[in-house]
Amino acid sequence: MKSMDKFAEILKNIVKEQYEKSQNESSKMNRLISVIAFVGIIFFTAFALMIVRSIKRPIKTIVDAAEHVAGGDFTQSININSEDEKGKGNPDREQGINFYYGKGFNAG
């Protein structure tokens, strides 16, 4: 019987060691996943803030100019810095804006 008890004790120790190894690996994986998730959240937040700022700046510029015009200051102008089809090379739109703000048409 003693040999069976020894064998059971050896198996018990092997199982205990394997259990502890698996717990350590699981803990490492949980930490790794947490770090990756945290870094992902940081990058996503930074990207979202960049997008919000890129949308907010032009709107603020237009609102400020509109407030000045509403107050009677028709000397306000809005610089359009865009490389897309709406902002690049559209003199008709610029002349319309200048005429609307009381600057007349540009002849040039």
HUWO-V195898 format. One record per residue. N is the residue number from 0. RES is the residue in one letter. PHI is phi in degrees with one decimal (none if undefined). BURIAL is 1 if it has 9 or more other C-alpha atoms within 8 Angstrom, else 0. Layout:
n res phi burial
N RES PHI BURIAL
N RES PHI BURIAL
This chain:
n res phi burial
0 M none 0
1 K -62.4 0
2 S -66.8 0
3 M -68.4 0
4 D -66.1 0
5 K -63.2 0
6 F -60.8 0
7 A -64.5 0
8 E -65.2 0
9 I -62.4 0
10 L -61.6 0
11 K -61.2 0
12 N -65.5 0
13 I -62.8 0
14 V -63.4 0
15 K -63.0 0
16 E -63.4 0
17 Q -63.6 0
18 Y -63.7 0
19 E -65.6 0
20 K -62.2 0
21 S -66.2 0
22 Q -66.0 0
23 N -63.0 0
24 E -63.1 0
25 S -63.2 0
26 S -64.5 0
27 K -62.2 0
28 M -64.6 0
29 N -62.4 0
30 R -64.0 0
31 L -61.5 0
32 I -63.3 0
33 S -63.8 0
34 V -65.2 0
35 I -61.8 0
36 A -63.5 0
37 F -63.3 0
38 V -63.5 0
39 G -61.9 0
40 I -64.6 0
41 I -62.0 0
42 F -63.5 0
43 F -62.7 0
44 T -63.7 0
45 A -62.7 0
46 F -63.8 0
47 A -63.4 0
48 L -64.5 0
49 M -63.6 0
50 I -64.5 0
51 V -61.8 0
52 R -64.8 0
53 S -66.7 0
54 I -86.1 0
55 K -70.8 0
56 R -59.3 0
57 P -63.4 0
58 I -65.1 0
59 K -62.9 0
60 T -61.1 1
61 I -66.8 1
62 V -63.5 0
63 D -61.2 0
64 A -63.9 1
65 A -64.8 0
66 E -65.6 0
67 H -64.5 1
68 V -64.7 1
69 A -62.6 0
70 G -83.8 0
71 G 100.3 0
72 D -90.9 0
73 F -90.9 0
74 T -92.3 0
75 Q -71.2 1
76 S -134.8 0
77 I -120.0 0
78 N -83.1 0
79 I -107.0 0
80 N -110.5 0
81 S -139.5 0
82 E -105.5 0
83 D -90.0 0
84 E -66.6 0
85 K -83.4 0
86 G -111.3 1
87 K -106.1 0
88 G 61.2 0
89 N -122.4 0
90 P -67.1 0
91 D -62.3 0
92 R -65.6 0
93 E -63.3 0
94 Q -65.5 1
95 G -64.6 1
96 I -66.0 0
97 N -62.2 1
98 F -64.1 1
99 Y -62.3 0
100 Y -84.8 1
101 G 83.4 0
102 K -95.0 0
103 G 76.5 1
104 F -87.1 0
105 N -82.5 0
106 A -89.0 0
107 G -117.3 0
